[in-house]
Each structure stands twice: as structure tokens, then as C-alpha cells.
Amino acid sequence: MSQSIDYSERIPNNVDLAGDRRLQRALEAWQPAFLNWWAEMGPTLDTSDVYLRTAVAVGREGWAHFDHVALPEYRWGVFLSERDEERKIAFGDGKGQPVWQQVPGEYRAELQRLIVIQGDTEPASVEQQRRLGLTAPSLYDLRNLFQVNVEEGRHLWAMVYLLQAYFGREGRDEADALLIRNSGSEDSPRILGAFNEETPDWLSFFMFTYFTDRDGKYQLGTLKESAFDPLSRTCEFMLKEEAHHMFVGTTGIDRVVKRSTELMREHQTEEIAPHGGIALNVIQKYINFHFSVSLDLFGSETSTNAANYFTAGLKGRWQETRRKDDHLLSDDHSEIEAMVDGQVSSQEVPSLLALNHDLRTEYVADCQSGVKRWNKVLEDAGLEARLFLPHVGFNRHVGLFSSSKISPSGEVLTDDQWAARESSWLPTPEDKTHVQSLMQPVYERGKIANWIAPPNQGINGQPFEYEYVHLA
């Protein structure tokens, strides 16, 4: 049975906020700061209203309602999935014991840190994408951008609720700080590097929602396994919303590749920049960059912190309960890729130390699914060219490959060799300038920019020609 959300409250919720007056007052005191942040750091394009989905229940069926909503009036709130009264800890030293409804004192600092890092990524992506509405290729895409934005805002609310509800004054201070840091700020940057990168164009946006939001999926998946039940229930619902963000990235790149193939066939050339398209080699460079930056978000391949989080029950593995082992890993070993005697090789390490590598491996396999889709578009167009994921050691700044220069094919290079070939693997200023030059807004209903194909279907059964956004 679905658990409904109360939209009559000042802060919509399904956690009986009215039953905890202290918490309700704390969140209502934080709400104006959030709305000020949204006004200052949210979307810059003025709109009258946008065709948005709004959660109305947290169950699997019928959980969302679609309607035109003015962005500043979107009802952000606190939604947790239904509680499983029988849920037990699935891994680590506490395996088999009841999950925690309160924060154990000995794990307070670690849990708070995990929640703060996750929470910091949510407003960061809104800040990175705030100007994209000014160059939207269609009203359909503009609507999808704003849907992603409001849900990232709600995911911030989800983490702030946990900080305010379970971590006292320190939690309230951390909640305030989430609105003080800004993406790319010299004085107060966001915590993780990828969230201080620019998202200056729509190709970057599609890459971000495909690769970086997919990292978010896997991080949320590990937190969903947490013995701290409120965190688990929060992440379970966030994953439902996150799926749309990755859909935007997957289908967006689909459509860019499709349009590029159409221009290549129409003009009988791979050099489609003069014809207003994005060449496949440029698309590959953007894949190389965004994939490698997203891999850094998983941290080092070996990590004592990850081992300690697992043993304590704070953070599990992707789909922990489906794993066919003892969920303790105390005597297990895993193979990881690393630099050994100056060459890319494998080495055996304790599985507890290799949990970041384990999660990254799941992520890479998932990323391959999109590459397979995009290559099917190329195959259907009769082209021999194929897109690919670069080697996991390519362009890394975190982990065991960070001090090495690795080509996309996995070749170990000298600094001079890297410098000579870097421009063929990563977007150059000229590539970025060309992509930016294509970013001319198309706000006419049913029309779309020349560099991207229209979607196969619209949103919620509506046609592509539907007026998804009413501009101010």
C-alpha cells in the first residue's frame, strides 16, 4: 500500500512532521534560506510554469502527479519510503540484528559525514546547471532540465531532514552550510571535485546526467543498505526520482548521436561541424572526460574508510542482500586493477579494502549499457564507427592511477607522450567553443535545435509538440 504525502502542510511530508514540533520549527526556519538559495542559485530562465511531476505517494504504483507548476511554488518536502518493521542489518558486525532507528553514539560522526557529502552534491548540480535553460534545444528538454533541478532540490531536503532530525545542533549547522558552499566557488567550493566542474552546454548536461548522476545512483544504493533505517528509507525513495535523471542523460546522448549520423549521411562526411552538428570524435572526447571525472567520485580503489563503514553497518555494497557470500568479508580477497612495476596489472587485496573498487565495477558495467545503445544507433545508420568507455586509469586524479598517464586504450605513457596526444582524447578549447556555438535556444512548440534529434516519445503520454513550459 502506498504511503501518501501530506501537501496541506507548509513542508509536505510523510514523516508526521506535525508530531515533532521542535523539528518542524527547525525545518521551517531553514526553509526561507533554501528558497533564497533557489532564487539566487537556481534556474536563471524566467518561466510562468513548467509541466512537472510531483510525488504524491512513496509506493511503487501511482506515486507521481503531473501538472503545470510555477517553479518557485514547487512544493519541496520530506518523503521516506515505507518502514519495514522486520528489517534486519544485512552485513557487517551487526548482521542479523534489528536496524537502528536512532544514531548510535559511536557512529555519529561517520554517519553525519556520509549524509553531508551526499547532501552537498544535490544543490551543487542545480548550481552547475542554472544557466542551461537559456540555451535549451526544445521545450521538452527545458522541461526535463527543470524536473531534474527541482528533484535535486528535494534530495537536498531529504538530507537536511536527517541532519536536523538526528544530529542536533551540529546537524543544524551542517544543514546551513549546505547552502553556503557553491559549485566552483574559490572560497567555499562543493566538497567533491566533479561538482565544481562547469556544465556549460547541453552535451555536458547529458553526459553529467548519464555518468555523474549514475554515480549518485550507486552511492545512494550503498546508503540504502545502511543499518541506520531513516537513511535507508530516504535513499530508497530518492532512487525512484534519480532514475529519471539518468533517463535524461541516456536518451539525450542517444539523440545527439542519432542527429550526428543523420548529418553524416546527408552530407557524406564525418566533418559535420560546418553543418551544425557534433562530430562523433567530439562526442567521444566528452565521454572520456565525464566518465573519468565520475570515476574519481568513487574514491581510491582501496580504502580503510570504506572497510570500516561496511564493518560498522553504515554503508553496504550495491544490492547487498543479493550477494552470495557471508556479508562479512573478513577472510575474502578480491582482484583489483592497479599500477604494478610501472604497468597496468591486477593485484589481490582483502575484499574489505576493495569495496570502492567493487562499487565502481558495478558502475562501469552499468555505463556500458548506454554505450551499447549509442553504438546500436551507429550500427542502424550503417556506420562502422563505435563509441567506447576509456580505460579506468585514463585521466584519473584520485586513486591508484592518479600519478600515472594512461591512454584510453590502457597504454602507459610518459608525460611527453600524454601531452602530445591529450587533445585527441579530451575536449579542446576549440571543441568546447564549437559545441557552445550550437547552443541557441529553441522555445517554439514542436521545434528543436539542429544538433539533436527529437525524442521518440514525450512525457507522461504527451506528444513532443506539447507546451511543456510556458515562458514568462
N, C-alpha and C positions, 0 to 999 in steps of 0.2 A: 504494500500500500504506500502511495506517495505521501511524503510529509510536506504539507503546504507551507507557504511563506506568507507572513502577515504584512501586507502592504498598507495597512491602516496606520502603522507606527511611523514615527519620524525617521527611524532607521529600520527598514524592512528586515525581518529576521525570522528564523525558525528555531531560535535557541531560548525562547521565553525571556527576552531581554527585560521586559517589564517586571519580571520577578526578581531582578537583581538591580535595585535602584542605584547602588554605587557604581556598578559597571555601566549602566545606562547613562548616568550623568557623565562619566569619563568619556564614553564614546561620543555623546552629544557635544562635549566640549572640544573633541578632536575634529568633529565634522566640519565646522567652519574653516579650519585650517586646510582640510582636504579640498573643500570647494574653492578656496582661494588658490591652492596649488593647481587645481584643474583649470581655473580661469587663466592663470599665468603661464602654465607649462603644458596644458592640454592642447587639442587641435586649434590651429590658428585660423582655419577657414570658417567664416560665419555661415551658419545654416539655420533655417527655420525649424526643420525637423528631419529625422532620419528613420528609415524603416529598420527598427532594431528588434532583436529577440530579448525578452526579459524572462528570467527564471520565475516560475510560479510554484514549482514543487521540486523536490530533490529526488523523486523516484525515477525509475527507468523510462516510464511512459508518460507522455504528455507534460513534460516538465517546463516547457517554454511557451510564451505567448509572443506573437509578432504584431507590431503596430508602429505607426509613425510617432516618434518621441523627440522632443527638443532635448539636445544633448545636455544642457545644464540642468534639466529637470529629470534626467535619468535617475532611477531610484537604486542607488548603490546600497548594499546591505550585507548581512552576515548569514550565510547559509552553510549548514553542515549536513552531510548525508545521515541517514538514519542510524541510530545506535544499535549495534548487535550485542545484546545483553550477555551472550555466551562467548564473546570473542576472547581468545587467549593469545598471549605473546607467542609468536611463531618461530623465534630464533634467539640465539644468544644465551647468556647465563640464566635468564628468566624464562626460558622456553617452557610453555605449558601453564604458566601462572596467569592469573587474570590481568588484563591490560590495565593501565593506570588511568584514572580519571583526574588525578591531580599530578603536579610535577614533583617527582622525588627530589628531596633536597640535594642529594649528591650529584644529580644530573642537571641541576637548574641552569648553570652557566652554559653547558653544552647545548641544551635544548633551546635556550634563548638565542644563542649564536646561530644555530641552524635556521630558526624562524626569521631572524633578522636578515640573514643573507638571502633567503628565498623572497622575503618581503621586499628587499631592496631592488630586485630585478623587475618587479611588476611596474612601478611608476617609471623606472628607467626606460623601458621600451616605449611608453607613451611619450616621454620627452624626446626620444630619438626619432619618433615618427610624427611629431607635432606639425611639421610643415608639409607633409606629403599630400594633404588634401588640396593644396594649391596647384598640384600637377597631376591630379587623378586622371587616368586614361578613360574612365567611364563612370557613370553614376553607380553602376553595380560595384565597381572596385572601390569607389569612395565609401559606399555603404559598408563594405567588408572591412575597410580600414577602421571606420568608427566603431564597428562591432568589436573588433579586436581591442581597440582603445578602452571602451567602457568596461569590457571584461577584465582587462589588466587592472583597471582601477578597482574593480570589485575584488580581485585577488589580493590587492593591497589591503583592502578592508578585512579580508579573511585573516591575514597575518596579524594585522593590528588588533583584531578581536582577541586572538590568542595572547598577544603581548599584554594587552590591557586586563584580560580576564585572569591570567595565571602567573604574571610576573611582577605584580605590584608596581612600586614607583619606578624601578629600573625599566620595567616593560613600558610604562607610560613615556619615559624619557626616550627610549628606543623608537617608539611609535612616532614621537615628534621628529626625531632625527631622520626618519624615512622621507619626510617632506622637505628637509633642509638640504640633503645631498641632491645633486643634479647631474644628469648624464653629461660627461665631458667637462665638468667644472674643474678649473685648476685648483680652487680652494677646497671644495667639498665634492669630489667625484663619487660616482657609484662604486660599490665595493669590488665588483668583478669587471675585468678588463673589457670583455665583449660588450658590456653595457655602457661603455664610454666611447665606443665607436660611433661614427656618424651613420645615419640611414638617409642618404641624400636623394635617393631616387627609387623608383618603384621596382627596378630589378633587384636592388639591395633589399627592399622591403620583402619581396617574395623569397629571397634567399634567407633573410632573417627569420621569417615565419616558418620556413621549411627546416632550416638547420638549427637555429638558436632556440626557437620555441620547442623544437623536438628535444633538445637538451632539457628544457623545462619539463617536458613530459616525463623524462626518465628520472630527473631529480624528484619530482612530485611522486613518482611511482615508488621510490625508495622511502620517502617520508610517509606514504600511505601505509607502509608496513609497520610504522613505529608503534612501540608499546604505549606511547602517550596517545590515548584514544582520541581526544579532541583534535590533535594534529592529523591523525589518520583520517578522521571523518571529514575534516576540512579539505585535505588534499584529494580525497576520493571525488568530492563534488567539483573541485577545480579542474580535475582531469576531463570531466564531461565538457566543460567550456573550452579547455585547451585544444580539444580535437578540432574545433572549427578553425583555430588559428593555423594549425598545420595544413588543413584543407586549403586555406587561402594560399599558402606557400606552394603546396604541391600542384594545384591546378593553375596557379599563376605562372609558374615556370613552364608547365605544360603548354600554356597558351603563348608564351613568348617563343618557345621552341617551334611551335606549330606555325606561327606567323613568319618566323625566320625561314622555315623550309618553304613556305609559300612564296616568299620574295626571292629565294634562291632559284626556285624552279621558274618563276615568272621571268627573271632577268638572266637566267642561265649563268650565274656566278655565285661564288662564295662571298664575294666582297659586296655585301648588301648595305653597308653604311651609307653610300651615296643615295640609296633608295629608301632611306628612313628606317632601316632595320638594325637589329643587333646580331652581329656575326656569331657563329657557333663558337669560335675560339675565344671570343669575349665572354660569352656565357660560361664557358669552361673556366676562365680565369676567376669569374665571380664565384663559381662553385668551389674552386680551390681555396679562395680566401675565406669564405664564410664557413666552410667545413672545418678548416684548420683552426680558425678562431674559436669555433664552437667546441672542438676537441679540448682546447685548453680549459674550458669550463669544468671538465671532469677532474681536474687536478692531476697530481702526479700518479703515474701507474702504480706505484707502491706507496702506501700511506698508513702510518700508525694511527692517525686520527680516525680514518675510515674503519680500521680494525676495532678500535675502542668503541666507536659508535655502534658497530654491529654487536659486539660482545655485550654491551650495556643494554641493547634493545632499542636504541634511539632511531636507528636508520637501517633498514634491511636491504635486501637485493631486489632487483626487478622481478616481480611475480614470485616472491619468496615462497609462498605456500605451494607452488607447483614444482619446486626444486626437489630432486630425488636424492637428497643426502640427509645428513643428520641435523642440518641447520645450526651447527656449532662451529664446524670448520677447524677445530683445534688441531687436527692432525693431517689436514688436507693440504695439497700443493697444487699450484697452477703454473702453466706456461705463459709468460708474457714476452712481448717484443721489446727489445732494448738494444743499446749500443754495446757490443762486446768486442774488445780489442779493435775498435775503430770501424767495425762492420755491424750492419743490422742483423741481429740474430735473436734467438729465443733463450730465455733462461728460466729456471724453475725457482719459484718463491713460495712461501707459505700463502695459502689461499686467503687467509685473513688480511694479509698485507696487500693483496691484489684485487680488492673489492672495487676500487675505482676502475681498474682495467676491465674487470668483469662487466661493470655497468656500461663502460664505453664500447665494449664488444657488442653488447645488445643494441646500442645506439647505432653503431656503424652498419650492422645488418639491417636495421630499420631504414637507415638512409639509402641503402642500396635499392630499396623498393621504388623510391622515386626515380632514381637513375634508370631503372628498368622501364618505367613508364615513359620517361622522356626519350629513351632510345627506341621505344616502340613507335613513337611519333616520327622519328627519323626513318625507321625501317618502313613504315607505311608510306612515307613520302618517296621511297625508292632511293634514299641516300645511304652511302656507305659510312659516313662519319658517325662516331659514337661519343657520348659523354661518359665521364667516369669520376669516381672519387679518388683523390690523390692518396698516396701512402700516408699512414697515420703519423709518420715522422716529419712530413712536409710542413714547413713554415710554423714550427711549434715554438712557443715561448714559455711553456710550462711543462714540466715533467722530464722524462729520461732522454728526450730528443732535443731539449731546448738549447743545448750548447752545440748541436750538430747542424750541418746543412745537408738536407735530404731532398732529392728531386721528387716530383710527383710519382715517378715510377719506382722510387725506393733506392735510388743510387746515392751513395755517399759522395759529397762534393767538397772541394776546397772552397775557401771564401771567394777566391777569384772566379772559380767556375760558377758559383752561385750568382755572383754579381753580374757575370756576363749573360746569364740566362734568365734571371729573375723576371725581366719584363715580358718574357714569353709565357710565364706561369701565373703572374699576379696582375691585377688591373693596373694599367699605367695611367698617368695623368691624362694622356690623350684618350684612352678608353673611357675614363670617367667623364671627360668633357663631352665626348660624343653621346654617351648614354644620357647625360644631363640635358643635352641639346634636344633630345627626343621628348623630354618631359613637358609637353604642352598640354594643358588641361582640356578635357572634353567633357562638358557638362550638359550637352544636348541629349535628351532622352533617346535611347536606342542607338546612339553613335558611340564609336570607340576609336582610340588613337591607332595610328598606322602600324606601330611596332608590336602590337599584341593582338591576338585573336580573341573574339568574343567567347564567353563560356558556353558550355554545352547546354546548360540549364540555369535558370535564375534561382532566387532564394525563396524557399517555402512555397514552391509551386508557382511563383510569379514568373512572368516572362522576362527576358533580358531587357526588353523595352519598358519595363515598369519604372515609374518615377520613384526610385529608391530614396532619393534625397531631394528635399526642397531647399534651395539655397536662399539665404537671407536677401 
